[in-house]
Amino acid sequence: TGRTAGNGSLMRTAPVALAYLDDEDAMVEVARAISELTHFDPDAGDACVLWCCAIRHAVLTAQLDIRIGLRHIDWSRRKVWQERLDAAEAGRPSSFAHNGWVVAALQAAWSAISTTPVPVDDPASGVFRADHLRLALDAAVRAGHDTDTVAAIAGGLLGAAYGASAVPVR
């Protein structure tokens, strides 16, 4: 496209969602605008909108749902994003090797989250649902390539769903 679609704006987008928990429409506008400061490709803006919507939803409901933001993607691009999310949910994080590209970074992060089983709470054995944060981040890191960025992207959404207490001390 002649435009930049790196993963940097997606990596930096989580705070936008937190700043606009009470105004989804403003959050969508700001997420796209901040992305466009450095990454003008529509894929970058769309990815930031989707991720911010997912983070906002996770904070408010403790549910992980990347598709909650699809309604904010232009109708002409919505189907391609649905297909990209389908691919992320069907693949492994390592399937998205070109994760320096914003779309592959989002897919790798979402794949790490969505394909990592969520543990069932079993306090007697020391297993908790929130352990999903650690397990999914481990999957993101093991995907290879730009792992620090993919893990940062995944961590923003996982932290929104599970809270700071789910972050391992070690």
Biotite code that builds the C-alpha atoms (Angstrom):
import biotite.structure as struc

atoms = struc.array([
    struc.Atom([0.000, 0.000, 0.000], chain_id="A", res_id=1, res_name="THR", atom_name="CA", element="C"),
    struc.Atom([2.982, 2.304, 0.324], chain_id="A", res_id=2, res_name="GLY", atom_name="CA", element="C"),
    struc.Atom([1.983, 2.865, 3.932], chain_id="A", res_id=3, res_name="ARG", atom_name="CA", element="C"),
    struc.Atom([3.480, 1.518, 7.111], chain_id="A", res_id=4, res_name="THR", atom_name="CA", element="C"),
    struc.Atom([1.785, -1.405, 8.836], chain_id="A", res_id=5, res_name="ALA", atom_name="CA", element="C"),
    struc.Atom([4.304, -2.383, 11.484], chain_id="A", res_id=6, res_name="GLY", atom_name="CA", element="C"),
    struc.Atom([3.248, -3.677, 14.877], chain_id="A", res_id=7, res_name="ASN", atom_name="CA", element="C"),
    struc.Atom([4.397, -0.714, 16.992], chain_id="A", res_id=8, res_name="GLY", atom_name="CA", element="C"),
    struc.Atom([1.098, 1.127, 17.264], chain_id="A", res_id=9, res_name="SER", atom_name="CA", element="C"),
    struc.Atom([-0.678, -2.074, 18.300], chain_id="A", res_id=10, res_name="LEU", atom_name="CA", element="C"),
    struc.Atom([1.937, -2.719, 20.973], chain_id="A", res_id=11, res_name="MET", atom_name="CA", element="C"),
    struc.Atom([1.319, 0.773, 22.400], chain_id="A", res_id=12, res_name="ARG", atom_name="CA", element="C"),
    struc.Atom([-2.489, 0.839, 22.212], chain_id="A", res_id=13, res_name="THR", atom_name="CA", element="C"),
    struc.Atom([-3.574, -0.725, 25.529], chain_id="A", res_id=14, res_name="ALA", atom_name="CA", element="C"),
    struc.Atom([-3.561, 2.525, 27.561], chain_id="A", res_id=15, res_name="PRO", atom_name="CA", element="C"),
    struc.Atom([-6.029, 4.071, 25.105], chain_id="A", res_id=16, res_name="VAL", atom_name="CA", element="C"),
    struc.Atom([-8.636, 1.494, 26.097], chain_id="A", res_id=17, res_name="ALA", atom_name="CA", element="C"),
    struc.Atom([-8.066, 2.171, 29.781], chain_id="A", res_id=18, res_name="LEU", atom_name="CA", element="C"),
    struc.Atom([-8.419, 5.919, 29.314], chain_id="A", res_id=19, res_name="ALA", atom_name="CA", element="C"),
    struc.Atom([-11.787, 5.574, 27.572], chain_id="A", res_id=20, res_name="TYR", atom_name="CA", element="C"),
    struc.Atom([-13.613, 2.869, 29.512], chain_id="A", res_id=21, res_name="LEU", atom_name="CA", element="C"),
    struc.Atom([-16.674, 5.116, 29.752], chain_id="A", res_id=22, res_name="ASP", atom_name="CA", element="C"),
    struc.Atom([-16.782, 6.208, 26.085], chain_id="A", res_id=23, res_name="ASP", atom_name="CA", element="C"),
    struc.Atom([-16.371, 3.469, 23.479], chain_id="A", res_id=24, res_name="GLU", atom_name="CA", element="C"),
    struc.Atom([-16.891, 5.732, 20.466], chain_id="A", res_id=25, res_name="ASP", atom_name="CA", element="C"),
    struc.Atom([-14.225, 8.177, 21.642], chain_id="A", res_id=26, res_name="ALA", atom_name="CA", element="C"),
    struc.Atom([-11.887, 5.267, 22.371], chain_id="A", res_id=27, res_name="MET", atom_name="CA", element="C"),
    struc.Atom([-12.287, 3.979, 18.810], chain_id="A", res_id=28, res_name="VAL", atom_name="CA", element="C"),
    struc.Atom([-11.569, 7.420, 17.373], chain_id="A", res_id=29, res_name="GLU", atom_name="CA", element="C"),
    struc.Atom([-8.518, 7.989, 19.578], chain_id="A", res_id=30, res_name="VAL", atom_name="CA", element="C"),
    struc.Atom([-7.116, 4.471, 19.019], chain_id="A", res_id=31, res_name="ALA", atom_name="CA", element="C"),
    struc.Atom([-7.178, 4.990, 15.268], chain_id="A", res_id=32, res_name="ARG", atom_name="CA", element="C"),
    struc.Atom([-5.825, 8.563, 15.496], chain_id="A", res_id=33, res_name="ALA", atom_name="CA", element="C"),
    struc.Atom([-2.904, 7.583, 17.722], chain_id="A", res_id=34, res_name="ILE", atom_name="CA", element="C"),
    struc.Atom([-2.077, 4.646, 15.456], chain_id="A", res_id=35, res_name="SER", atom_name="CA", element="C"),
    struc.Atom([-2.043, 6.959, 12.445], chain_id="A", res_id=36, res_name="GLU", atom_name="CA", element="C"),
    struc.Atom([0.616, 9.164, 14.046], chain_id="A", res_id=37, res_name="LEU", atom_name="CA", element="C"),
    struc.Atom([3.208, 6.517, 13.192], chain_id="A", res_id=38, res_name="THR", atom_name="CA", element="C"),
    struc.Atom([1.411, 3.779, 11.224], chain_id="A", res_id=39, res_name="HIS", atom_name="CA", element="C"),
    struc.Atom([-0.915, 5.168, 8.571], chain_id="A", res_id=40, res_name="PHE", atom_name="CA", element="C"),
    struc.Atom([-1.932, 1.861, 6.969], chain_id="A", res_id=41, res_name="ASP", atom_name="CA", element="C"),
    struc.Atom([-5.616, 1.055, 7.639], chain_id="A", res_id=42, res_name="PRO", atom_name="CA", element="C"),
    struc.Atom([-4.596, -2.389, 8.939], chain_id="A", res_id=43, res_name="ASP", atom_name="CA", element="C"),
    struc.Atom([-2.733, -0.745, 11.807], chain_id="A", res_id=44, res_name="ALA", atom_name="CA", element="C"),
    struc.Atom([-5.672, 1.456, 12.766], chain_id="A", res_id=45, res_name="GLY", atom_name="CA", element="C"),
    struc.Atom([-8.122, -1.427, 12.497], chain_id="A", res_id=46, res_name="ASP", atom_name="CA", element="C"),
    struc.Atom([-5.907, -3.653, 14.643], chain_id="A", res_id=47, res_name="ALA", atom_name="CA", element="C"),
    struc.Atom([-5.674, -0.970, 17.331], chain_id="A", res_id=48, res_name="CYS", atom_name="CA", element="C"),
    struc.Atom([-9.440, -0.489, 17.305], chain_id="A", res_id=49, res_name="VAL", atom_name="CA", element="C"),
    struc.Atom([-10.063, -4.232, 17.627], chain_id="A", res_id=50, res_name="LEU", atom_name="CA", element="C"),
    struc.Atom([-7.529, -4.628, 20.429], chain_id="A", res_id=51, res_name="TRP", atom_name="CA", element="C"),
    struc.Atom([-8.742, -1.579, 22.360], chain_id="A", res_id=52, res_name="CYS", atom_name="CA", element="C"),
    struc.Atom([-12.338, -2.778, 22.110], chain_id="A", res_id=53, res_name="CYS", atom_name="CA", element="C"),
    struc.Atom([-11.259, -6.194, 23.391], chain_id="A", res_id=54, res_name="ALA", atom_name="CA", element="C"),
    struc.Atom([-9.322, -4.636, 26.285], chain_id="A", res_id=55, res_name="ILE", atom_name="CA", element="C"),
    struc.Atom([-12.221, -2.380, 27.232], chain_id="A", res_id=56, res_name="ARG", atom_name="CA", element="C"),
    struc.Atom([-14.602, -5.347, 27.098], chain_id="A", res_id=57, res_name="HIS", atom_name="CA", element="C"),
    struc.Atom([-12.222, -7.451, 29.223], chain_id="A", res_id=58, res_name="ALA", atom_name="CA", element="C"),
    struc.Atom([-11.930, -4.767, 31.898], chain_id="A", res_id=59, res_name="VAL", atom_name="CA", element="C"),
    struc.Atom([-15.698, -4.330, 32.063], chain_id="A", res_id=60, res_name="LEU", atom_name="CA", element="C"),
    struc.Atom([-16.713, -8.015, 31.825], chain_id="A", res_id=61, res_name="THR", atom_name="CA", element="C"),
    struc.Atom([-13.589, -10.142, 32.488], chain_id="A", res_id=62, res_name="ALA", atom_name="CA", element="C"),
    struc.Atom([-14.291, -11.838, 29.129], chain_id="A", res_id=63, res_name="GLN", atom_name="CA", element="C"),
    struc.Atom([-11.832, -12.235, 26.255], chain_id="A", res_id=64, res_name="LEU", atom_name="CA", element="C"),
    struc.Atom([-13.578, -11.332, 22.986], chain_id="A", res_id=65, res_name="ASP", atom_name="CA", element="C"),
    struc.Atom([-11.614, -9.809, 20.108], chain_id="A", res_id=66, res_name="ILE", atom_name="CA", element="C"),
    struc.Atom([-14.675, -9.841, 17.853], chain_id="A", res_id=67, res_name="ARG", atom_name="CA", element="C"),
    struc.Atom([-16.508, -7.324, 20.044], chain_id="A", res_id=68, res_name="ILE", atom_name="CA", element="C"),
    struc.Atom([-14.824, -4.543, 18.057], chain_id="A", res_id=69, res_name="GLY", atom_name="CA", element="C"),
    struc.Atom([-15.701, -5.746, 14.562], chain_id="A", res_id=70, res_name="LEU", atom_name="CA", element="C"),
    struc.Atom([-18.701, -3.412, 14.474], chain_id="A", res_id=71, res_name="ARG", atom_name="CA", element="C"),
    struc.Atom([-16.229, -0.500, 14.472], chain_id="A", res_id=72, res_name="HIS", atom_name="CA", element="C"),
    struc.Atom([-14.392, -1.754, 11.374], chain_id="A", res_id=73, res_name="ILE", atom_name="CA", element="C"),
    struc.Atom([-15.570, -0.363, 8.044], chain_id="A", res_id=74, res_name="ASP", atom_name="CA", element="C"),
    struc.Atom([-17.981, -2.802, 6.434], chain_id="A", res_id=75, res_name="TRP", atom_name="CA", element="C"),
    struc.Atom([-15.705, -3.110, 3.382], chain_id="A", res_id=76, res_name="SER", atom_name="CA", element="C"),
    struc.Atom([-12.900, -4.494, 5.592], chain_id="A", res_id=77, res_name="ARG", atom_name="CA", element="C"),
    struc.Atom([-14.927, -6.408, 8.170], chain_id="A", res_id=78, res_name="ARG", atom_name="CA", element="C"),
    struc.Atom([-14.974, -9.744, 6.315], chain_id="A", res_id=79, res_name="LYS", atom_name="CA", element="C"),
    struc.Atom([-11.203, -9.813, 5.866], chain_id="A", res_id=80, res_name="VAL", atom_name="CA", element="C"),
    struc.Atom([-10.785, -9.159, 9.593], chain_id="A", res_id=81, res_name="TRP", atom_name="CA", element="C"),
    struc.Atom([-13.226, -11.943, 10.442], chain_id="A", res_id=82, res_name="GLN", atom_name="CA", element="C"),
    struc.Atom([-11.143, -14.276, 8.278], chain_id="A", res_id=83, res_name="GLU", atom_name="CA", element="C"),
    struc.Atom([-7.927, -13.115, 9.939], chain_id="A", res_id=84, res_name="ARG", atom_name="CA", element="C"),
    struc.Atom([-9.394, -13.792, 13.379], chain_id="A", res_id=85, res_name="LEU", atom_name="CA", element="C"),
    struc.Atom([-10.649, -17.198, 12.224], chain_id="A", res_id=86, res_name="ASP", atom_name="CA", element="C"),
    struc.Atom([-7.101, -18.023, 11.085], chain_id="A", res_id=87, res_name="ALA", atom_name="CA", element="C"),
    struc.Atom([-5.681, -16.933, 14.452], chain_id="A", res_id=88, res_name="ALA", atom_name="CA", element="C"),
    struc.Atom([-8.135, -19.130, 16.323], chain_id="A", res_id=89, res_name="GLU", atom_name="CA", element="C"),
    struc.Atom([-7.399, -22.114, 14.067], chain_id="A", res_id=90, res_name="ALA", atom_name="CA", element="C"),
    struc.Atom([-3.606, -21.730, 14.063], chain_id="A", res_id=91, res_name="GLY", atom_name="CA", element="C"),
    struc.Atom([-0.810, -21.691, 16.585], chain_id="A", res_id=92, res_name="ARG", atom_name="CA", element="C"),
    struc.Atom([1.028, -18.483, 17.517], chain_id="A", res_id=93, res_name="PRO", atom_name="CA", element="C"),
    struc.Atom([4.068, -19.697, 15.575], chain_id="A", res_id=94, res_name="SER", atom_name="CA", element="C"),
    struc.Atom([1.929, -19.873, 12.414], chain_id="A", res_id=95, res_name="SER", atom_name="CA", element="C"),
    struc.Atom([2.226, -16.084, 12.129], chain_id="A", res_id=96, res_name="PHE", atom_name="CA", element="C"),
    struc.Atom([5.948, -15.800, 11.505], chain_id="A", res_id=97, res_name="ALA", atom_name="CA", element="C"),
    struc.Atom([5.866, -12.363, 9.877], chain_id="A", res_id=98, res_name="HIS", atom_name="CA", element="C"),
    struc.Atom([4.691, -10.830, 13.151], chain_id="A", res_id=99, res_name="ASN", atom_name="CA", element="C"),
    struc.Atom([6.510, -7.564, 12.532], chain_id="A", res_id=100, res_name="GLY", atom_name="CA", element="C"),
    struc.Atom([3.427, -6.827, 10.396], chain_id="A", res_id=101, res_name="TRP", atom_name="CA", element="C"),
    struc.Atom([0.559, -5.575, 12.540], chain_id="A", res_id=102, res_name="VAL", atom_name="CA", element="C"),
    struc.Atom([-1.936, -8.164, 11.289], chain_id="A", res_id=103, res_name="VAL", atom_name="CA", element="C"),
    struc.Atom([0.363, -11.117, 11.973], chain_id="A", res_id=104, res_name="ALA", atom_name="CA", element="C"),
    struc.Atom([1.278, -9.657, 15.381], chain_id="A", res_id=105, res_name="ALA", atom_name="CA", element="C"),
    struc.Atom([-2.406, -9.402, 16.308], chain_id="A", res_id=106, res_name="LEU", atom_name="CA", element="C"),
    struc.Atom([-3.014, -12.914, 14.989], chain_id="A", res_id=107, res_name="GLN", atom_name="CA", element="C"),
    struc.Atom([-0.065, -14.339, 16.943], chain_id="A", res_id=108, res_name="ALA", atom_name="CA", element="C"),
    struc.Atom([-1.191, -12.608, 20.149], chain_id="A", res_id=109, res_name="ALA", atom_name="CA", element="C"),
    struc.Atom([-4.834, -13.647, 19.715], chain_id="A", res_id=110, res_name="TRP", atom_name="CA", element="C"),
    struc.Atom([-3.779, -17.180, 18.803], chain_id="A", res_id=111, res_name="SER", atom_name="CA", element="C"),
    struc.Atom([-1.705, -17.412, 21.991], chain_id="A", res_id=112, res_name="ALA", atom_name="CA", element="C"),
    struc.Atom([-4.721, -16.273, 24.008], chain_id="A", res_id=113, res_name="ILE", atom_name="CA", element="C"),
    struc.Atom([-7.467, -18.184, 22.226], chain_id="A", res_id=114, res_name="SER", atom_name="CA", element="C"),
    struc.Atom([-5.683, -21.518, 21.730], chain_id="A", res_id=115, res_name="THR", atom_name="CA", element="C"),
    struc.Atom([-4.219, -21.761, 25.226], chain_id="A", res_id=116, res_name="THR", atom_name="CA", element="C"),
    struc.Atom([-6.638, -23.713, 27.404], chain_id="A", res_id=117, res_name="PRO", atom_name="CA", element="C"),
    struc.Atom([-8.136, -21.751, 30.290], chain_id="A", res_id=118, res_name="VAL", atom_name="CA", element="C"),
    struc.Atom([-7.582, -23.726, 33.506], chain_id="A", res_id=119, res_name="PRO", atom_name="CA", element="C"),
    struc.Atom([-10.536, -24.615, 35.673], chain_id="A", res_id=120, res_name="VAL", atom_name="CA", element="C"),
    struc.Atom([-10.340, -23.185, 39.189], chain_id="A", res_id=121, res_name="ASP", atom_name="CA", element="C"),
    struc.Atom([-9.118, -25.858, 41.608], chain_id="A", res_id=122, res_name="ASP", atom_name="CA", element="C"),
    struc.Atom([-7.840, -24.069, 44.717], chain_id="A", res_id=123, res_name="PRO", atom_name="CA", element="C"),
    struc.Atom([-6.969, -27.354, 46.418], chain_id="A", res_id=124, res_name="ALA", atom_name="CA", element="C"),
    struc.Atom([-4.365, -28.081, 43.758], chain_id="A", res_id=125, res_name="SER", atom_name="CA", element="C"),
    struc.Atom([-3.277, -24.454, 43.335], chain_id="A", res_id=126, res_name="GLY", atom_name="CA", element="C"),
    struc.Atom([-4.716, -24.092, 39.825], chain_id="A", res_id=127, res_name="VAL", atom_name="CA", element="C"),
    struc.Atom([-6.742, -21.023, 38.936], chain_id="A", res_id=128, res_name="PHE", atom_name="CA", element="C"),
    struc.Atom([-8.472, -19.614, 35.847], chain_id="A", res_id=129, res_name="ARG", atom_name="CA", element="C"),
    struc.Atom([-6.166, -16.595, 36.024], chain_id="A", res_id=130, res_name="ALA", atom_name="CA", element="C"),
    struc.Atom([-3.191, -18.906, 35.351], chain_id="A", res_id=131, res_name="ASP", atom_name="CA", element="C"),
    struc.Atom([-4.290, -18.492, 31.746], chain_id="A", res_id=132, res_name="HIS", atom_name="CA", element="C"),
    struc.Atom([-2.402, -15.173, 31.730], chain_id="A", res_id=133, res_name="LEU", atom_name="CA", element="C"),
    struc.Atom([0.936, -16.876, 32.405], chain_id="A", res_id=134, res_name="ARG", atom_name="CA", element="C"),
    struc.Atom([0.249, -19.810, 30.087], chain_id="A", res_id=135, res_name="LEU", atom_name="CA", element="C"),
    struc.Atom([-0.875, -17.639, 27.166], chain_id="A", res_id=136, res_name="ALA", atom_name="CA", element="C"),
    struc.Atom([2.078, -15.270, 27.569], chain_id="A", res_id=137, res_name="LEU", atom_name="CA", element="C"),
    struc.Atom([4.378, -18.280, 27.516], chain_id="A", res_id=138, res_name="ASP", atom_name="CA", element="C"),
    struc.Atom([2.741, -19.362, 24.241], chain_id="A", res_id=139, res_name="ALA", atom_name="CA", element="C"),
    struc.Atom([3.216, -15.848, 22.822], chain_id="A", res_id=140, res_name="ALA", atom_name="CA", element="C"),
    struc.Atom([6.911, -15.802, 23.710], chain_id="A", res_id=141, res_name="VAL", atom_name="CA", element="C"),
    struc.Atom([7.484, -19.270, 22.269], chain_id="A", res_id=142, res_name="ARG", atom_name="CA", element="C"),
    struc.Atom([5.953, -18.224, 18.933], chain_id="A", res_id=143, res_name="ALA", atom_name="CA", element="C"),
    struc.Atom([9.300, -16.853, 17.816], chain_id="A", res_id=144, res_name="GLY", atom_name="CA", element="C"),
    struc.Atom([10.355, -13.798, 15.811], chain_id="A", res_id=145, res_name="HIS", atom_name="CA", element="C"),
    struc.Atom([9.175, -10.497, 17.386], chain_id="A", res_id=146, res_name="ASP", atom_name="CA", element="C"),
    struc.Atom([8.182, -12.227, 20.616], chain_id="A", res_id=147, res_name="THR", atom_name="CA", element="C"),
    struc.Atom([8.591, -9.302, 22.979], chain_id="A", res_id=148, res_name="ASP", atom_name="CA", element="C"),
    struc.Atom([6.106, -7.261, 20.977], chain_id="A", res_id=149, res_name="THR", atom_name="CA", element="C"),
    struc.Atom([3.634, -10.129, 20.558], chain_id="A", res_id=150, res_name="VAL", atom_name="CA", element="C"),
    struc.Atom([3.823, -10.845, 24.302], chain_id="A", res_id=151, res_name="ALA", atom_name="CA", element="C"),
    struc.Atom([3.326, -7.151, 25.119], chain_id="A", res_id=152, res_name="ALA", atom_name="CA", element="C"),
    struc.Atom([0.252, -7.068, 22.880], chain_id="A", res_id=153, res_name="ILE", atom_name="CA", element="C"),
    struc.Atom([-1.160, -10.257, 24.420], chain_id="A", res_id=154, res_name="ALA", atom_name="CA", element="C"),
    struc.Atom([-0.280, -9.073, 27.925], chain_id="A", res_id=155, res_name="GLY", atom_name="CA", element="C"),
    struc.Atom([-2.353, -5.927, 27.577], chain_id="A", res_id=156, res_name="GLY", atom_name="CA", element="C"),
    struc.Atom([-5.487, -7.932, 26.873], chain_id="A", res_id=157, res_name="LEU", atom_name="CA", element="C"),
    struc.Atom([-4.746, -10.718, 29.349], chain_id="A", res_id=158, res_name="LEU", atom_name="CA", element="C"),
    struc.Atom([-4.025, -8.204, 32.101], chain_id="A", res_id=159, res_name="GLY", atom_name="CA", element="C"),
    struc.Atom([-7.305, -6.456, 31.369], chain_id="A", res_id=160, res_name="ALA", atom_name="CA", element="C"),
    struc.Atom([-9.195, -9.726, 31.786], chain_id="A", res_id=161, res_name="ALA", atom_name="CA", element="C"),
    struc.Atom([-7.409, -11.149, 34.819], chain_id="A", res_id=162, res_name="TYR", atom_name="CA", element="C"),
    struc.Atom([-5.990, -8.123, 36.643], chain_id="A", res_id=163, res_name="GLY", atom_name="CA", element="C"),
    struc.Atom([-2.622, -7.424, 38.217], chain_id="A", res_id=164, res_name="ALA", atom_name="CA", element="C"),
    struc.Atom([-3.003, -10.193, 40.780], chain_id="A", res_id=165, res_name="SER", atom_name="CA", element="C"),
    struc.Atom([-2.715, -12.777, 37.978], chain_id="A", res_id=166, res_name="ALA", atom_name="CA", element="C"),
    struc.Atom([0.795, -11.622, 37.071], chain_id="A", res_id=167, res_name="VAL", atom_name="CA", element="C"),
    struc.Atom([3.261, -14.111, 38.563], chain_id="A", res_id=168, res_name="PRO", atom_name="CA", element="C"),
    struc.Atom([5.654, -12.706, 41.144], chain_id="A", res_id=169, res_name="VAL", atom_name="CA", element="C"),
    struc.Atom([8.578, -14.623, 39.658], chain_id="A", res_id=170, res_name="ARG", atom_name="CA", element="C"),
])
